[in-house]
Amino acid sequence: MKYNKTKEFALEQDEKDPLKGYREQFHIPLQDNGEECLYFCGNSLGLQPKKTGEYVNQELEDWAKLGVEGHFHAQNPWMPYHEFLTDSFSRIAGAKKEEVVAMNTLTANLHLMMVSFYRPNKSRYKIVIEADAFPSDIYAVSSQIQFHGFDIASSLIKLKPRAGEVAVRTEDIETLMEQEGDAIALIMLGGVNYYTGQVFDMAAITDMAHKKDIVVGFDLAHAAGNILLNLHEWGVDFAVWCTYKYLNSGPGSVAGCFVHEKHHKSNLPRFAGWWGHNKENRFKMPTDYEPIHTAEGWQLSNPPILSLAAIRASLSIFDEVGMEQLTAKSKQLSAYFSYLLGTIETDRIEIITPDQRGCQLSIRVKDSNKELYDFITKRGVVADWREPDVIRIAPVPLYNSFIDLHQFYKILEEAVSSV
Ligand SMILES: *Cc1c(COP(=O)(O)O)cnc(C)c1O
């Protein structure tokens, strides 16, 4: 594609965009002056679909009308409500229906997964994670290491890019496994690193890890609803994701979890709760626990229906559009954006996101000068600043446009020469 930096070019691209109508389906936050913000924070909190209110209100009304009977007689009965998300989740994760479940929150699911899948012994006890992983993930894996009586310093391997590089190379992960594989119990990476936006080669990593009998899990917080996933085919052991980022389900909403079918009938240890018990006789209140032989067997509690309703509202849009169309537009947006940034004549900013990416581009500000970020914020840009020196921008294909990027580029161009 031949780009140019005129406003007309951006408008033309928007005109041609098959997904252009979807922006209308979202509430776009407004600036103080009443104009729409340039919202690029869908990687942190996705925008609210306009239909979310309807979905949530349906459950509030049924609760008001039916009380406890809503478990069976609500328009969308609450007892099996989480199952209404299964089809959509399986498409987003590239998984079988039996392999996905909506439950808890991301970090809670990560712990539950490690209860089953991090089983260290004297010779094999290490966990591999990205050096710049999301702090919650580092806390979670570190606390699991300690919980099992191991020492963090000698048990946690933090993957770093080579000096002068920003992305971790797959071949370096392979070398690590060749050198230390026998001592590694679990590799747990962000499928898309939250900071750099790097997409890991999950298929290759899973493959090489399994050759060394290493369990593989991915945190897909920045991947679900952003890139094409094929967890079943790749043979990933487990994965977890939240739904309030690219999946637009609202703050703190219920998370997703994937457990590969090869583990469904295993006798892996797990922390159990009644919602993971065989549905046939759950309400006979038996004292002996009998797990469901699907990912649902890892559930603990009956889930928050209002949150699931919000997720359903958003997933109905994903079902309509499909991840192929979505990622096709995402690639166009990020390529165009990368082109625009490249035309700004300055050495103060640099894109650190490699070509293996989803929609997010991370821009390093060379002098760590946060005034640049403050400047764009004052001009109506909603992005985020990550210490020490990165502005993350996520042009989301469902509601961001080419003209959004063009406007942002104009503001940034002004910013680098004025602050
Ligand atoms: C957003 C995010 C989280 C957040 O965890 P919660 O349990 O949902 O609060 C964790 N890990 C990663 C990689 C994230 O991007």
The ligand as a Gaussian input file, in Angstrom:
#p B3LYP/6-31G(d) Opt

LIG

0 1
 C       -4.338000      -6.162000      32.450000
 C       -3.442000      -7.243000      32.863000
 C       -3.604000      -7.909000      34.080000
 C       -4.667000      -7.481000      35.041000
 O       -5.028000      -8.503000      35.943000
 P       -6.436000      -8.506000      36.678000
 O       -6.399000      -9.743000      37.449000
 O       -7.490000      -8.469000      35.603000
 O       -6.536000      -7.277000      37.522000
 C       -2.732000      -8.951000      34.377000
 N       -1.766000      -9.309000      33.510000
 C       -1.589000      -8.687000      32.323000
 C       -0.503000      -9.129000      31.397000
 C       -2.412000      -7.625000      31.975000
 O       -2.211000      -6.989000      30.822000

